[in-house]
Amino acid sequence: MFCRIDLFDKPLISEEEQDDFFQLAKGAFRQKRKTIRNGLSSAFSLDSGETVKRLQEAGIDPNRRAETLSIDEWKCLTSVFFRKE
């Protein structure tokens, strides 16, 4: 069996967003076998409704599991969760 590692000229997540991205990912994966809604609600002390709202804004079904998201979905979710207003 062969493994493949893709190298990119620049990171897929900008330097400015990396801390937020990893904080979000750690929160989502903190609890095993949980939906992304439950993991993020717990990690960020948000009520379920607010988490669902943010997930839907990012175009992500709240009942999915964190491991099913693509890198593009993670990038979008990071932007929504850490929007600078």
PDB file of N, CA, C and O in Angstrom, chain B, residues numbered from 101:
ATOM      1  N   MET B 101       0.849  -1.167   0.000  1.00  0.00           N
ATOM      2  CA  MET B 101       0.000   0.000   0.000  1.00  0.00           C
ATOM      3  C   MET B 101       0.900   1.237   0.000  1.00  0.00           C
ATOM      4  O   MET B 101       1.913   1.289   0.698  1.00  0.00           O
ATOM      5  N   PHE B 102       0.503   2.237  -0.804  1.00  0.00           N
ATOM      6  CA  PHE B 102       1.269   3.467  -0.909  1.00  0.00           C
ATOM      7  C   PHE B 102       0.495   4.614  -0.284  1.00  0.00           C
ATOM      8  O   PHE B 102      -0.734   4.665  -0.351  1.00  0.00           O
ATOM      9  N   CYS B 103       1.221   5.516   0.315  1.00  0.00           N
ATOM     10  CA  CYS B 103       0.625   6.740   0.837  1.00  0.00           C
ATOM     11  C   CYS B 103       1.017   7.889  -0.070  1.00  0.00           C
ATOM     12  O   CYS B 103       2.062   7.861  -0.721  1.00  0.00           O
ATOM     13  N   ARG B 104       0.190   8.869  -0.102  1.00  0.00           N
ATOM     14  CA  ARG B 104       0.464  10.028  -0.936  1.00  0.00           C
ATOM     15  C   ARG B 104       0.378  11.285  -0.083  1.00  0.00           C
ATOM     16  O   ARG B 104      -0.573  11.472   0.676  1.00  0.00           O
ATOM     17  N   ILE B 105       1.368  12.127  -0.215  1.00  0.00           N
ATOM     18  CA  ILE B 105       1.379  13.401   0.482  1.00  0.00           C
ATOM     19  C   ILE B 105       1.454  14.497  -0.562  1.00  0.00           C
ATOM     20  O   ILE B 105       2.374  14.539  -1.379  1.00  0.00           O
ATOM     21  N   ASP B 106       0.475  15.378  -0.523  1.00  0.00           N
ATOM     22  CA  ASP B 106       0.485  16.511  -1.447  1.00  0.00           C
ATOM     23  C   ASP B 106       1.124  17.710  -0.769  1.00  0.00           C
ATOM     24  O   ASP B 106       0.762  18.065   0.353  1.00  0.00           O
ATOM     25  N   LEU B 107       2.069  18.330  -1.448  1.00  0.00           N
ATOM     26  CA  LEU B 107       2.707  19.537  -0.948  1.00  0.00           C
ATOM     27  C   LEU B 107       2.223  20.714  -1.773  1.00  0.00           C
ATOM     28  O   LEU B 107       2.100  20.621  -2.994  1.00  0.00           O
ATOM     29  N   PHE B 108       1.955  21.799  -1.112  1.00  0.00           N
ATOM     30  CA  PHE B 108       1.450  22.990  -1.779  1.00  0.00           C
ATOM     31  C   PHE B 108       2.465  24.116  -1.668  1.00  0.00           C
ATOM     32  O   PHE B 108       3.241  24.171  -0.715  1.00  0.00           O
ATOM     33  N   ASP B 109       2.456  25.006  -2.638  1.00  0.00           N
ATOM     34  CA  ASP B 109       3.372  26.141  -2.626  1.00  0.00           C
ATOM     35  C   ASP B 109       3.125  27.047  -1.426  1.00  0.00           C
ATOM     36  O   ASP B 109       4.062  27.603  -0.853  1.00  0.00           O
ATOM     37  N   LYS B 110       1.866  27.190  -1.052  1.00  0.00           N
ATOM     38  CA  LYS B 110       1.523  27.986   0.127  1.00  0.00           C
ATOM     39  C   LYS B 110       0.469  27.217   0.919  1.00  0.00           C
ATOM     40  O   LYS B 110      -0.250  26.393   0.355  1.00  0.00           O
ATOM     41  N   PRO B 111       0.372  27.480   2.214  1.00  0.00           N
ATOM     42  CA  PRO B 111      -0.606  26.765   3.048  1.00  0.00           C
ATOM     43  C   PRO B 111      -2.039  26.978   2.560  1.00  0.00           C
ATOM     44  O   PRO B 111      -2.374  28.044   2.045  1.00  0.00           O
ATOM     45  N   LEU B 112      -2.867  25.970   2.723  1.00  0.00           N
ATOM     46  CA  LEU B 112      -4.273  26.079   2.339  1.00  0.00           C
ATOM     47  C   LEU B 112      -5.041  27.007   3.278  1.00  0.00           C
ATOM     48  O   LEU B 112      -6.055  27.587   2.890  1.00  0.00           O
ATOM     49  N   ILE B 113      -4.564  27.144   4.497  1.00  0.00           N
ATOM     50  CA  ILE B 113      -5.156  28.051   5.472  1.00  0.00           C
ATOM     51  C   ILE B 113      -4.166  29.193   5.669  1.00  0.00           C
ATOM     52  O   ILE B 113      -2.992  28.960   5.956  1.00  0.00           O
ATOM     53  N   SER B 114      -4.640  30.428   5.513  1.00  0.00           N
ATOM     54  CA  SER B 114      -3.740  31.576   5.633  1.00  0.00           C
ATOM     55  C   SER B 114      -3.152  31.647   7.041  1.00  0.00           C
ATOM     56  O   SER B 114      -3.746  31.156   8.001  1.00  0.00           O
ATOM     57  N   GLU B 115      -1.993  32.257   7.148  1.00  0.00           N
ATOM     58  CA  GLU B 115      -1.344  32.400   8.453  1.00  0.00           C
ATOM     59  C   GLU B 115      -2.243  33.115   9.445  1.00  0.00           C
ATOM     60  O   GLU B 115      -2.275  32.771  10.627  1.00  0.00           O
ATOM     61  N   GLU B 116      -2.975  34.115   8.960  1.00  0.00           N
ATOM     62  CA  GLU B 116      -3.853  34.891   9.825  1.00  0.00           C
ATOM     63  C   GLU B 116      -4.984  34.045  10.408  1.00  0.00           C
ATOM     64  O   GLU B 116      -5.474  34.342  11.498  1.00  0.00           O
ATOM     65  N   GLU B 117      -5.400  33.011   9.708  1.00  0.00           N
ATOM     66  CA  GLU B 117      -6.526  32.181  10.154  1.00  0.00           C
ATOM     67  C   GLU B 117      -6.111  30.876  10.822  1.00  0.00           C
ATOM     68  O   GLU B 117      -6.969  30.149  11.323  1.00  0.00           O
ATOM     69  N   GLN B 118      -4.829  30.564  10.842  1.00  0.00           N
ATOM     70  CA  GLN B 118      -4.403  29.255  11.338  1.00  0.00           C
ATOM     71  C   GLN B 118      -4.759  29.011  12.797  1.00  0.00           C
ATOM     72  O   GLN B 118      -5.211  27.917  13.135  1.00  0.00           O
ATOM     73  N   ASP B 119      -4.572  29.986  13.666  1.00  0.00           N
ATOM     74  CA  ASP B 119      -4.914  29.780  15.079  1.00  0.00           C
ATOM     75  C   ASP B 119      -6.406  29.497  15.243  1.00  0.00           C
ATOM     76  O   ASP B 119      -6.798  28.585  15.971  1.00  0.00           O
ATOM     77  N   ASP B 120      -7.231  30.289  14.561  1.00  0.00           N
ATOM     78  CA  ASP B 120      -8.686  30.080  14.624  1.00  0.00           C
ATOM     79  C   ASP B 120      -9.065  28.715  14.048  1.00  0.00           C
ATOM     80  O   ASP B 120      -9.890  27.998  14.616  1.00  0.00           O
ATOM     81  N   PHE B 121      -8.454  28.367  12.918  1.00  0.00           N
ATOM     82  CA  PHE B 121      -8.735  27.082  12.258  1.00  0.00           C
ATOM     83  C   PHE B 121      -8.446  25.913  13.206  1.00  0.00           C
ATOM     84  O   PHE B 121      -9.275  25.016  13.363  1.00  0.00           O
ATOM     85  N   PHE B 122      -7.276  25.928  13.830  1.00  0.00           N
ATOM     86  CA  PHE B 122      -6.912  24.815  14.700  1.00  0.00           C
ATOM     87  C   PHE B 122      -7.736  24.806  15.989  1.00  0.00           C
ATOM     88  O   PHE B 122      -8.023  23.734  16.521  1.00  0.00           O
ATOM     89  N   GLN B 123      -8.118  25.966  16.498  1.00  0.00           N
ATOM     90  CA  GLN B 123      -8.987  26.024  17.661  1.00  0.00           C
ATOM     91  C   GLN B 123     -10.346  25.406  17.329  1.00  0.00           C
ATOM     92  O   GLN B 123     -10.905  24.655  18.129  1.00  0.00           O
ATOM     93  N   LEU B 124     -10.865  25.720  16.163  1.00  0.00           N
ATOM     94  CA  LEU B 124     -12.145  25.169  15.722  1.00  0.00           C
ATOM     95  C   LEU B 124     -12.049  23.652  15.537  1.00  0.00           C
ATOM     96  O   LEU B 124     -12.918  22.911  15.997  1.00  0.00           O
ATOM     97  N   ALA B 125     -11.003  23.199  14.869  1.00  0.00           N
ATOM     98  CA  ALA B 125     -10.834  21.759  14.626  1.00  0.00           C
ATOM     99  C   ALA B 125     -10.676  20.991  15.944  1.00  0.00           C
ATOM    100  O   ALA B 125     -11.277  19.930  16.118  1.00  0.00           O
ATOM    101  N   LYS B 126      -9.881  21.514  16.859  1.00  0.00           N
ATOM    102  CA  LYS B 126      -9.714  20.847  18.157  1.00  0.00           C
ATOM    103  C   LYS B 126     -11.045  20.743  18.892  1.00  0.00           C
ATOM    104  O   LYS B 126     -11.362  19.711  19.483  1.00  0.00           O
ATOM    105  N   GLY B 127     -11.815  21.821  18.847  1.00  0.00           N
ATOM    106  CA  GLY B 127     -13.118  21.801  19.497  1.00  0.00           C
ATOM    107  C   GLY B 127     -14.050  20.774  18.882  1.00  0.00           C
ATOM    108  O   GLY B 127     -14.749  20.054  19.596  1.00  0.00           O
ATOM    109  N   ALA B 128     -14.062  20.706  17.564  1.00  0.00           N
ATOM    110  CA  ALA B 128     -14.958  19.783  16.860  1.00  0.00           C
ATOM    111  C   ALA B 128     -14.588  18.325  17.108  1.00  0.00           C
ATOM    112  O   ALA B 128     -15.464  17.461  17.144  1.00  0.00           O
ATOM    113  N   PHE B 129     -13.303  18.047  17.278  1.00  0.00           N
ATOM    114  CA  PHE B 129     -12.844  16.667  17.471  1.00  0.00           C
ATOM    115  C   PHE B 129     -12.662  16.290  18.939  1.00  0.00           C
ATOM    116  O   PHE B 129     -12.268  15.162  19.237  1.00  0.00           O
ATOM    117  N   ARG B 130     -12.937  17.200  19.847  1.00  0.00           N
ATOM    118  CA  ARG B 130     -12.695  16.957  21.265  1.00  0.00           C
ATOM    119  C   ARG B 130     -13.489  15.760  21.798  1.00  0.00           C
ATOM    120  O   ARG B 130     -12.967  14.967  22.582  1.00  0.00           O
ATOM    121  N   GLN B 131     -14.727  15.633  21.380  1.00  0.00           N
ATOM    122  CA  GLN B 131     -15.573  14.542  21.862  1.00  0.00           C
ATOM    123  C   GLN B 131     -15.758  13.511  20.750  1.00  0.00           C
ATOM    124  O   GLN B 131     -16.188  13.840  19.645  1.00  0.00           O
ATOM    125  N   LYS B 132     -15.430  12.277  21.059  1.00  0.00           N
ATOM    126  CA  LYS B 132     -15.550  11.213  20.066  1.00  0.00           C
ATOM    127  C   LYS B 132     -17.007  10.895  19.765  1.00  0.00           C
ATOM    128  O   LYS B 132     -17.882  10.999  20.625  1.00  0.00           O
ATOM    129  N   ARG B 133     -17.236  10.506  18.523  1.00  0.00           N
ATOM    130  CA  ARG B 133     -18.545  10.044  18.057  1.00  0.00           C
ATOM    131  C   ARG B 133     -19.665  11.063  18.268  1.00  0.00           C
ATOM    132  O   ARG B 133     -20.810  10.688  18.523  1.00  0.00           O
ATOM    133  N   LYS B 134     -19.339  12.320  18.165  1.00  0.00           N
ATOM    134  CA  LYS B 134     -20.346  13.377  18.302  1.00  0.00           C
ATOM    135  C   LYS B 134     -20.545  14.060  16.962  1.00  0.00           C
ATOM    136  O   LYS B 134     -19.651  14.071  16.115  1.00  0.00           O
ATOM    137  N   THR B 135     -21.719  14.626  16.782  1.00  0.00           N
ATOM    138  CA  THR B 135     -21.934  15.434  15.583  1.00  0.00           C
ATOM    139  C   THR B 135     -21.136  16.726  15.743  1.00  0.00           C
ATOM    140  O   THR B 135     -20.768  17.117  16.850  1.00  0.00           O
ATOM    141  N   ILE B 136     -20.881  17.373  14.615  1.00  0.00           N
ATOM    142  CA  ILE B 136     -20.124  18.622  14.682  1.00  0.00           C
ATOM    143  C   ILE B 136     -20.886  19.665  15.498  1.00  0.00           C
ATOM    144  O   ILE B 136     -20.273  20.486  16.180  1.00  0.00           O
ATOM    145  N   ARG B 137     -22.207  19.638  15.435  1.00  0.00           N
ATOM    146  CA  ARG B 137     -23.026  20.557  16.238  1.00  0.00           C
ATOM    147  C   ARG B 137     -22.744  20.373  17.727  1.00  0.00           C
ATOM    148  O   ARG B 137     -22.493  21.347  18.438  1.00  0.00           O
ATOM    149  N   ASN B 138     -22.784  19.147  18.191  1.00  0.00           N
ATOM    150  CA  ASN B 138     -22.565  18.882  19.615  1.00  0.00           C
ATOM    151  C   ASN B 138     -21.137  19.202  20.046  1.00  0.00           C
ATOM    152  O   ASN B 138     -20.917  19.773  21.114  1.00  0.00           O
ATOM    153  N   GLY B 139     -20.180  18.835  19.219  1.00  0.00           N
ATOM    154  CA  GLY B 139     -18.783  19.092  19.553  1.00  0.00           C
ATOM    155  C   GLY B 139     -18.483  20.575  19.663  1.00  0.00           C
ATOM    156  O   GLY B 139     -17.831  21.013  20.611  1.00  0.00           O
ATOM    157  N   LEU B 140     -18.957  21.349  18.696  1.00  0.00           N
ATOM    158  CA  LEU B 140     -18.687  22.790  18.708  1.00  0.00           C
ATOM    159  C   LEU B 140     -19.488  23.507  19.784  1.00  0.00           C
ATOM    160  O   LEU B 140     -18.987  24.448  20.399  1.00  0.00           O
ATOM    161  N   SER B 141     -20.721  23.080  20.020  1.00  0.00           N
ATOM    162  CA  SER B 141     -21.528  23.697  21.080  1.00  0.00           C
ATOM    163  C   SER B 141     -20.826  23.537  22.426  1.00  0.00           C
ATOM    164  O   SER B 141     -20.742  24.483  23.209  1.00  0.00           O
ATOM    165  N   SER B 142     -20.332  22.351  22.680  1.00  0.00           N
ATOM    166  CA  SER B 142     -19.639  22.078  23.939  1.00  0.00           C
ATOM    167  C   SER B 142     -18.316  22.834  24.023  1.00  0.00           C
ATOM    168  O   SER B 142     -18.022  23.453  25.046  1.00  0.00           O
ATOM    169  N   ALA B 143     -17.524  22.791  22.971  1.00  0.00           N
ATOM    170  CA  ALA B 143     -16.191  23.396  22.984  1.00  0.00           C
ATOM    171  C   ALA B 143     -16.237  24.914  23.127  1.00  0.00           C
ATOM    172  O   ALA B 143     -15.363  25.503  23.762  1.00  0.00           O
ATOM    173  N   PHE B 144     -17.245  25.546  22.543  1.00  0.00           N
ATOM    174  CA  PHE B 144     -17.319  27.005  22.558  1.00  0.00           C
ATOM    175  C   PHE B 144     -18.420  27.536  23.473  1.00  0.00           C
ATOM    176  O   PHE B 144     -18.740  28.724  23.439  1.00  0.00           O
ATOM    177  N   SER B 145     -18.997  26.659  24.286  1.00  0.00           N
ATOM    178  CA  SER B 145     -20.055  27.041  25.231  1.00  0.00           C
ATOM    179  C   SER B 145     -21.169  27.836  24.545  1.00  0.00           C
ATOM    180  O   SER B 145     -21.600  28.881  25.032  1.00  0.00           O
ATOM    181  N   LEU B 146     -21.621  27.313  23.403  1.00  0.00           N
ATOM    182  CA  LEU B 146     -22.711  27.929  22.651  1.00  0.00           C
ATOM    183  C   LEU B 146     -23.960  27.076  22.791  1.00  0.00           C
ATOM    184  O   LEU B 146     -23.881  25.855  22.934  1.00  0.00           O
ATOM    185  N   ASP B 147     -25.120  27.735  22.748  1.00  0.00           N
ATOM    186  CA  ASP B 147     -26.323  26.918  22.730  1.00  0.00           C
ATOM    187  C   ASP B 147     -26.433  26.274  21.349  1.00  0.00           C
ATOM    188  O   ASP B 147     -25.888  26.779  20.367  1.00  0.00           O
ATOM    189  N   SER B 148     -27.129  25.179  21.296  1.00  0.00           N
ATOM    190  CA  SER B 148     -27.224  24.395  20.064  1.00  0.00           C
ATOM    191  C   SER B 148     -27.770  25.217  18.902  1.00  0.00           C
ATOM    192  O   SER B 148     -27.328  25.052  17.765  1.00  0.00           O
ATOM    193  N   GLY B 149     -28.729  26.100  19.180  1.00  0.00           N
ATOM    194  CA  GLY B 149     -29.325  26.915  18.126  1.00  0.00           C
ATOM    195  C   GLY B 149     -28.311  27.833  17.457  1.00  0.00           C
ATOM    196  O   GLY B 149     -28.322  27.981  16.235  1.00  0.00           O
ATOM    197  N   GLU B 150     -27.440  28.446  18.239  1.00  0.00           N
ATOM    198  CA  GLU B 150     -26.405  29.334  17.680  1.00  0.00           C
ATOM    199  C   GLU B 150     -25.407  28.534  16.849  1.00  0.00           C
ATOM    200  O   GLU B 150     -24.974  28.983  15.789  1.00  0.00           O
ATOM    201  N   THR B 151     -25.047  27.353  17.333  1.00  0.00           N
ATOM    202  CA  THR B 151     -24.116  26.512  16.578  1.00  0.00           C
ATOM    203  C   THR B 151     -24.742  26.073  15.266  1.00  0.00           C
ATOM    204  O   THR B 151     -24.085  26.113  14.226  1.00  0.00           O
ATOM    205  N   VAL B 152     -25.992  25.660  15.295  1.00  0.00           N
ATOM    206  CA  VAL B 152     -26.702  25.256  14.080  1.00  0.00           C
ATOM    207  C   VAL B 152     -26.742  26.419  13.086  1.00  0.00           C
ATOM    208  O   VAL B 152     -26.509  26.227  11.893  1.00  0.00           O
ATOM    209  N   LYS B 153     -27.033  27.605  13.571  1.00  0.00           N
ATOM    210  CA  LYS B 153     -27.090  28.797  12.711  1.00  0.00           C
ATOM    211  C   LYS B 153     -25.759  29.007  11.991  1.00  0.00           C
ATOM    212  O   LYS B 153     -25.735  29.249  10.784  1.00  0.00           O
ATOM    213  N   ARG B 154     -24.660  28.916  12.727  1.00  0.00           N
ATOM    214  CA  ARG B 154     -23.334  29.123  12.128  1.00  0.00           C
ATOM    215  C   ARG B 154     -22.991  28.008  11.134  1.00  0.00           C
ATOM    216  O   ARG B 154     -22.437  28.273  10.067  1.00  0.00           O
ATOM    217  N   LEU B 155     -23.318  26.779  11.482  1.00  0.00           N
ATOM    218  CA  LEU B 155     -23.055  25.668  10.566  1.00  0.00           C
ATOM    219  C   LEU B 155     -23.857  25.825   9.281  1.00  0.00           C
ATOM    220  O   LEU B 155     -23.328  25.627   8.187  1.00  0.00           O
ATOM    221  N   GLN B 156     -25.118  26.176   9.409  1.00  0.00           N
ATOM    222  CA  GLN B 156     -25.953  26.351   8.219  1.00  0.00           C
ATOM    223  C   GLN B 156     -25.462  27.520   7.372  1.00  0.00           C
ATOM    224  O   GLN B 156     -25.511  27.460   6.143  1.00  0.00           O
ATOM    225  N   GLU B 157     -24.992  28.579   8.019  1.00  0.00           N
ATOM    226  CA  GLU B 157     -24.440  29.714   7.280  1.00  0.00           C
ATOM    227  C   GLU B 157     -23.223  29.295   6.454  1.00  0.00           C
ATOM    228  O   GLU B 157     -22.970  29.837   5.378  1.00  0.00           O
ATOM    229  N   ALA B 158     -22.482  28.329   6.972  1.00  0.00           N
ATOM    230  CA  ALA B 158     -21.319  27.806   6.253  1.00  0.00           C
ATOM    231  C   ALA B 158     -21.710  26.707   5.263  1.00  0.00           C
ATOM    232  O   ALA B 158     -20.849  26.168   4.568  1.00  0.00           O
ATOM    233  N   GLY B 159     -23.007  26.369   5.193  1.00  0.00           N
ATOM    234  CA  GLY B 159     -23.476  25.339   4.270  1.00  0.00           C
ATOM    235  C   GLY B 159     -23.187  23.924   4.727  1.00  0.00           C
ATOM    236  O   GLY B 159     -23.033  23.019   3.906  1.00  0.00           O
ATOM    237  N   ILE B 160     -23.113  23.728   6.044  1.00  0.00           N
ATOM    238  CA  ILE B 160     -22.769  22.421   6.607  1.00  0.00           C
ATOM    239  C   ILE B 160     -23.947  21.885   7.412  1.00  0.00           C
ATOM    240  O   ILE B 160     -24.496  22.581   8.266  1.00  0.00           O
ATOM    241  N   ASP B 161     -24.325  20.647   7.133  1.00  0.00           N
ATOM    242  CA  ASP B 161     -25.392  19.976   7.876  1.00  0.00           C
ATOM    243  C   ASP B 161     -24.914  19.769   9.315  1.00  0.00           C
ATOM    244  O   ASP B 161     -23.882  19.132   9.527  1.00  0.00           O
ATOM    245  N   PRO B 162     -25.639  20.291  10.305  1.00  0.00           N
ATOM    246  CA  PRO B 162     -25.232  20.164  11.709  1.00  0.00           C
ATOM    247  C   PRO B 162     -25.148  18.726  12.215  1.00  0.00           C
ATOM    248  O   PRO B 162     -24.540  18.480  13.257  1.00  0.00           O
ATOM    249  N   ASN B 163     -25.743  17.775  11.503  1.00  0.00           N
ATOM    250  CA  ASN B 163     -25.724  16.379  11.940  1.00  0.00           C
ATOM    251  C   ASN B 163     -24.519  15.601  11.414  1.00  0.00           C
ATOM    252  O   ASN B 163     -24.358  14.419  11.718  1.00  0.00           O
ATOM    253  N   ARG B 164     -23.682  16.258  10.631  1.00  0.00           N
ATOM    254  CA  ARG B 164     -22.473  15.576  10.137  1.00  0.00           C
ATOM    255  C   ARG B 164     -21.445  15.456  11.255  1.00  0.00           C
ATOM    256  O   ARG B 164     -21.545  16.109  12.294  1.00  0.00           O
ATOM    257  N   ARG B 165     -20.478  14.623  11.016  1.00  0.00           N
ATOM    258  CA  ARG B 165     -19.367  14.467  11.949  1.00  0.00           C
ATOM    259  C   ARG B 165     -18.169  15.254  11.408  1.00  0.00           C
ATOM    260  O   ARG B 165     -18.014  15.418  10.198  1.00  0.00           O
ATOM    261  N   ALA B 166     -17.340  15.729  12.311  1.00  0.00           N
ATOM    262  CA  ALA B 166     -16.215  16.582  11.942  1.00  0.00           C
ATOM    263  C   ALA B 166     -15.306  15.940  10.893  1.00  0.00           C
ATOM    264  O   ALA B 166     -14.797  16.630  10.010  1.00  0.00           O
ATOM    265  N   GLU B 167     -15.106  14.656  10.982  1.00  0.00           N
ATOM    266  CA  GLU B 167     -14.177  13.974  10.066  1.00  0.00           C
ATOM    267  C   GLU B 167     -14.681  13.918   8.628  1.00  0.00           C
ATOM    268  O   GLU B 167     -13.926  13.550   7.727  1.00  0.00           O
ATOM    269  N   THR B 168     -15.942  14.275   8.398  1.00  0.00           N
ATOM    270  CA  THR B 168     -16.478  14.222   7.035  1.00  0.00           C
ATOM    271  C   THR B 168     -16.325  15.541   6.279  1.00  0.00           C
ATOM    272  O   THR B 168     -16.613  15.597   5.083  1.00  0.00           O
ATOM    273  N   LEU B 169     -15.878  16.599   6.952  1.00  0.00           N
ATOM    274  CA  LEU B 169     -15.746  17.898   6.297  1.00  0.00           C
ATOM    275  C   LEU B 169     -14.495  17.970   5.428  1.00  0.00           C
ATOM    276  O   LEU B 169     -13.446  17.434   5.782  1.00  0.00           O
ATOM    277  N   SER B 170     -14.622  18.634   4.298  1.00  0.00           N
ATOM    278  CA  SER B 170     -13.470  18.866   3.419  1.00  0.00           C
ATOM    279  C   SER B 170     -12.693  20.075   3.939  1.00  0.00           C
ATOM    280  O   SER B 170     -13.187  20.815   4.789  1.00  0.00           O
ATOM    281  N   ILE B 171     -11.496  20.269   3.434  1.00  0.00           N
ATOM    282  CA  ILE B 171     -10.693  21.421   3.850  1.00  0.00           C
ATOM    283  C   ILE B 171     -11.409  22.723   3.479  1.00  0.00           C
ATOM    284  O   ILE B 171     -11.344  23.698   4.229  1.00  0.00           O
ATOM    285  N   ASP B 172     -12.080  22.747   2.348  1.00  0.00           N
ATOM    286  CA  ASP B 172     -12.818  23.951   1.954  1.00  0.00           C
ATOM    287  C   ASP B 172     -13.971  24.242   2.919  1.00  0.00           C
ATOM    288  O   ASP B 172     -14.250  25.401   3.226  1.00  0.00           O
ATOM    289  N   GLU B 173     -14.633  23.196   3.390  1.00  0.00           N
ATOM    290  CA  GLU B 173     -15.707  23.388   4.371  1.00  0.00           C
ATOM    291  C   GLU B 173     -15.145  23.902   5.698  1.00  0.00           C
ATOM    292  O   GLU B 173     -15.751  24.756   6.344  1.00  0.00           O
ATOM    293  N   TRP B 174     -13.991  23.381   6.097  1.00  0.00           N
ATOM    294  CA  TRP B 174     -13.346  23.861   7.319  1.00  0.00           C
ATOM    295  C   TRP B 174     -12.964  25.331   7.189  1.00  0.00           C
ATOM    296  O   TRP B 174     -13.135  26.106   8.129  1.00  0.00           O
ATOM    297  N   LYS B 175     -12.446  25.714   6.022  1.00  0.00           N
ATOM    298  CA  LYS B 175     -12.073  27.110   5.796  1.00  0.00           C
ATOM    299  C   LYS B 175     -13.295  28.011   5.903  1.00  0.00           C
ATOM    300  O   LYS B 175     -13.239  29.056   6.551  1.00  0.00           O
ATOM    301  N   CYS B 176     -14.378  27.625   5.284  1.00  0.00           N
ATOM    302  CA  CYS B 176     -15.609  28.405   5.331  1.00  0.00           C
ATOM    303  C   CYS B 176     -16.137  28.497   6.765  1.00  0.00           C
ATOM    304  O   CYS B 176     -16.532  29.571   7.219  1.00  0.00           O
ATOM    305  N   LEU B 177     -16.140  27.386   7.459  1.00  0.00           N
ATOM    306  CA  LEU B 177     -16.625  27.358   8.835  1.00  0.00           C
ATOM    307  C   LEU B 177     -15.766  28.240   9.739  1.00  0.00           C
ATOM    308  O   LEU B 177     -16.293  28.912  10.626  1.00  0.00           O
ATOM    309  N   THR B 178     -14.470  28.244   9.527  1.00  0.00           N
ATOM    310  CA  THR B 178     -13.576  29.102  10.297  1.00  0.00           C
ATOM    311  C   THR B 178     -13.937  30.562  10.082  1.00  0.00           C
ATOM    312  O   THR B 178     -13.994  31.342  11.032  1.00  0.00           O
ATOM    313  N   SER B 179     -14.179  30.927   8.833  1.00  0.00           N
ATOM    314  CA  SER B 179     -14.564  32.313   8.529  1.00  0.00           C
ATOM    315  C   SER B 179     -15.866  32.699   9.219  1.00  0.00           C
ATOM    316  O   SER B 179     -15.993  33.809   9.737  1.00  0.00           O
ATOM    317  N   VAL B 180     -16.826  31.792   9.228  1.00  0.00           N
ATOM    318  CA  VAL B 180     -18.123  32.074   9.854  1.00  0.00           C
ATOM    319  C   VAL B 180     -17.978  32.152  11.371  1.00  0.00           C
ATOM    320  O   VAL B 180     -18.517  33.068  11.994  1.00  0.00           O
ATOM    321  N   PHE B 181     -17.261  31.209  11.973  1.00  0.00           N
ATOM    322  CA  PHE B 181     -17.153  31.162  13.422  1.00  0.00           C
ATOM    323  C   PHE B 181     -16.358  32.330  13.994  1.00  0.00           C
ATOM    324  O   PHE B 181     -16.669  32.826  15.077  1.00  0.00           O
ATOM    325  N   PHE B 182     -15.342  32.765  13.276  1.00  0.00           N
ATOM    326  CA  PHE B 182     -14.452  33.799  13.788  1.00  0.00           C
ATOM    327  C   PHE B 182     -14.543  35.086  12.986  1.00  0.00           C
ATOM    328  O   PHE B 182     -13.557  35.807  12.836  1.00  0.00           O
ATOM    329  N   ARG B 183     -15.720  35.366  12.476  1.00  0.00           N
ATOM    330  CA  ARG B 183     -15.942  36.574  11.684  1.00  0.00           C
ATOM    331  C   ARG B 183     -15.584  37.788  12.529  1.00  0.00           C
ATOM    332  O   ARG B 183     -16.035  37.939  13.664  1.00  0.00           O
ATOM    333  N   LYS B 184     -14.774  38.631  11.950  1.00  0.00           N
ATOM    334  CA  LYS B 184     -14.393  39.873  12.615  1.00  0.00           C
ATOM    335  C   LYS B 184     -15.370  40.965  12.183  1.00  0.00           C
ATOM    336  O   LYS B 184     -15.339  41.420  11.039  1.00  0.00           O
ATOM    337  N   GLU B 185     -16.220  41.371  13.092  1.00  0.00           N
ATOM    338  CA  GLU B 185     -17.245  42.382  12.734  1.00  0.00           C
ATOM    339  C   GLU B 185     -16.905  43.726  13.322  1.00  0.00           C
ATOM    340  O   GLU B 185     -17.647  44.689  13.129  1.00  0.00           O
TER     341      GLU B 185
END
